[in-house]
Amino acid sequence: MMIIKEVEDDSVKKWQTELTNSTKGKITKYFFPDVKERLNMNINLTQSFTAMVTGHGKTNSYLHRFKIIKAST
């Protein structure tokens, strides 16, 4: 069991380093800057929640970014 815990801890540290050093995922990092803290949360993952924290929802700013609508309001 101790080895499993060490591997899990090491994985979380590596994940945190990747998240911190990445230039992508700014919105997700805004909501969840700490991997370990996020893993301890009990979150009901829905389509709307995922769209919100990834910035890939059908919002005006998202639709404007892909030139689907003319202006972001």
C-alpha positions as CSV (number, residue, x, y, z in Angstrom):
1,M,0.0,0.0,0.0
2,M,2.8,2.4,0.7
3,I,4.2,2.0,-2.8
4,I,0.8,2.8,-4.3
5,K,0.6,6.0,-2.2
6,E,4.1,7.0,-3.3
7,V,3.2,6.4,-7.0
8,E,0.0,8.4,-6.6
9,D,1.8,11.3,-4.9
10,D,4.5,11.3,-7.6
11,S,1.8,11.3,-10.3
12,V,0.0,14.3,-8.7
13,K,3.3,16.2,-8.5
14,K,4.1,15.6,-12.2
15,W,0.5,16.6,-13.1
16,Q,0.8,19.8,-11.1
17,T,4.1,20.6,-12.8
18,E,2.6,20.0,-16.3
19,L,-0.4,22.2,-15.4
20,T,1.7,25.0,-14.0
21,N,4.1,25.0,-17.0
22,S,1.4,24.7,-19.6
23,T,0.3,27.7,-21.7
24,K,-3.0,26.0,-22.4
25,G,-6.1,25.6,-20.2
26,K,-6.1,29.1,-18.7
27,I,-9.8,28.9,-17.8
28,T,-9.5,25.5,-16.2
29,K,-6.4,26.7,-14.2
30,Y,-8.4,29.7,-13.0
31,F,-11.0,27.4,-11.4
32,F,-8.6,24.6,-10.4
33,P,-5.0,25.8,-9.9
34,D,-4.1,23.0,-7.5
35,V,-4.3,19.4,-8.7
36,K,-4.3,17.9,-5.3
37,E,-7.0,20.2,-4.0
38,R,-9.1,19.4,-7.1
39,L,-8.8,15.7,-6.6
40,N,-10.1,16.0,-3.1
41,M,-13.3,17.7,-4.3
42,N,-16.5,15.9,-5.0
43,I,-17.7,17.5,-8.2
44,N,-20.8,16.4,-10.2
45,L,-19.4,16.5,-13.8
46,T,-22.1,17.6,-16.2
47,Q,-21.9,18.8,-19.8
48,S,-22.6,22.4,-18.7
49,F,-19.9,22.3,-15.9
50,T,-17.3,20.9,-18.3
51,A,-18.1,23.6,-20.9
52,M,-17.8,26.3,-18.3
53,V,-14.4,25.3,-16.8
54,T,-12.9,24.5,-20.2
55,G,-14.2,27.6,-22.0
56,H,-15.8,25.5,-24.7
57,G,-19.4,26.3,-24.2
58,K,-21.8,27.9,-26.5
59,T,-21.3,31.4,-25.1
60,N,-21.2,34.5,-27.1
61,S,-17.4,34.9,-26.6
62,Y,-16.8,31.3,-27.7
63,L,-19.0,31.6,-30.8
64,H,-17.4,34.9,-31.7
65,R,-13.9,33.4,-31.4
66,F,-14.8,31.0,-34.1
67,K,-16.6,33.6,-36.2
68,I,-20.0,31.9,-35.8
69,I,-21.5,35.2,-34.6
70,K,-20.4,38.8,-35.5
71,A,-19.8,40.3,-32.1
72,S,-19.3,39.2,-28.5
73,T,-21.8,40.9,-26.2
